Amino acid sequence: LKFRLAGYPRKHNEGRVEVFYNDEWGTICDDDFTLANAHVLCRHLGFVAATGWAHSAKYGKGVGRIWLDNVNCAGGEKSIGDCKHRGWGNSDCSHEEDAGVICKDERIPGFKDSNIIEVRKPLARAGSRCCLGSCRAGCREPCRGAALPWGSPAWPQSSLKSFPTALWQAPMCRSGGLSPSLLAGCAGRVSGPLSPCRLFTERQQLNYRLHSVSCTGTEVHLSMCAFEFYRGNASAACGAGMPAVVSCVPGPLFATGNAHKKKQRQQQQGQPRIRLKGGAKVGEGRVEVLKSSEWGTICDDRWNLLSASVVCRELGFGSAKEALTGARMGQGMGPIHMNEVQCLGTEKSLWSCPFKNITQEDCKHTEDAAVRCNIPYTGYENLIRLSGGRSRFEGRVEVAVGAGDGDQPRWGLVCGEGWGTLEAMVACRQLGLGFANHGLQETWYWDASNVTEMVLSGVKCAGHEMSLSHCQHHGTSLNCRNTGTRFAAGVICSETASDLLLHAPLVQETAYIEDRPLHMLYCAAEENCLSSSARLANWPYGHRRLLRFSSQIHNNGRADFRPKAGRHSWVWHECH
């Protein structure tokens, strides 16, 4: 059985349920429909659960057959076909009774749909010195190795026979979040710095599975290219050829060394025209573009992986693994600059793609487009962990030190002195846990680990770093006044966060000067809303000159804003 969500208006996780049965799409009648039915259907669609359901064709009337009626599920069934119903195609309903579901916006891990590509394994480590997927003597080229096909436990090699250089090298690097630079061809064409790798591969018992891989260069993943499988004895295949070899160059964010950083600074001097906002992790967020000195968003009409990949590559990431619609990364503010973007996939910039200019009626910020990009595997998440928390999103921070040259890492604590939100942001990013809710300087209530030694102090981050090791710190000369475990740093992370923004133009448009009598300002004085000189005034006579304006605060984030003070401590005041 196949299922899909249809209808309008709707978000990506809701809609009219349509089922593909007997080579025909049809709908489900809402008679006797329950939340348990919706749970089963949402799991079919790749969501973890349902939050509600809709009756009476809320998402519009479907067409074709009404396949199911009087469906009655317990909620735990693996398929809607296992639930009680009147039989396939046996219904007394019209399409005015088509049922819909609202699913929880959380994917079942590993589930794929037509607008998502998950890359299972990293193709290359940024800055690592590896060949053929493992570090060995004699192979020392950074970021270089045999291309490893997806899905095979043994990662057998692809043959270089019939590989047109320009056609396939780009997707191979891009899906790993790296840029292509050099490709070795068939035997006899591997030369120069790649020769140690060639010598190494010639000593291997190679097991080929793929050949005649032919890409257009716009694919977001190697699996989308045309290719052929070797049949039968794969070890005798590719007689005159060699394993496919790529050399990838990391994007600016992942580059190491001063030369790269200098070049990056030079590139940043020019104003970027595209950015990602609202994403919890590196390489994801709402797409915003700069036009006429004003940042704006993109409408999600016809938004797909090809266009999303152009965005990712322009920003120095790999290809896109997900093209998100329906303001999944929060709603933006200001204008919507582009609609119906239709990239071919070869463009260097999103502005080179065909698109329509927007009118107010076309799109709203509930349709803001977003992306999740593939990024190079860095291994940073293996050098940090949390302990003692109530969930995986919180705990005392523990970092690994001395993990180089094959040594076993030594785990230790971070001094809580000076630890704040910026440091917590970097820790949460390195852990892959999203945003920082809190950075904690005392963690006596999370004392659940046998790690007791402080190994890092003086940590001071700017907030944009990808690892705590990239922040300023005292290095090996530890300097922490309180070295007890209760003073170790901790974090509380969250996949979503609020993001409050003042509507600045409104302040400018509504500001005015008012001379107001003092007898009307007792309340404002009580609330310290007047300047200190008001205390010396001749109350209740005279007046004060006030600057007055209206303000609006927008929450641009993906979580509700909850003030630190609980609702019990709020009081009504006549001034406000």
Disulfide bonds with the S-S distance in Angstrom:
Cys29-Cys93 1.95
Cys42-Cys103 2.03
Cys73-Cys83 2.04
Cys131-Cys197 2.29
Cys173-Cys248 2.46
Cys215-Cys225 2.01
Cys299-Cys363 1.76
Cys312-Cys373 1.99
Cys343-Cys353 2.08
Cys415-Cys480 2.03
Cys428-Cys493 2.00
Cys461-Cys471 2.09
Cys523-Cys575 2.21
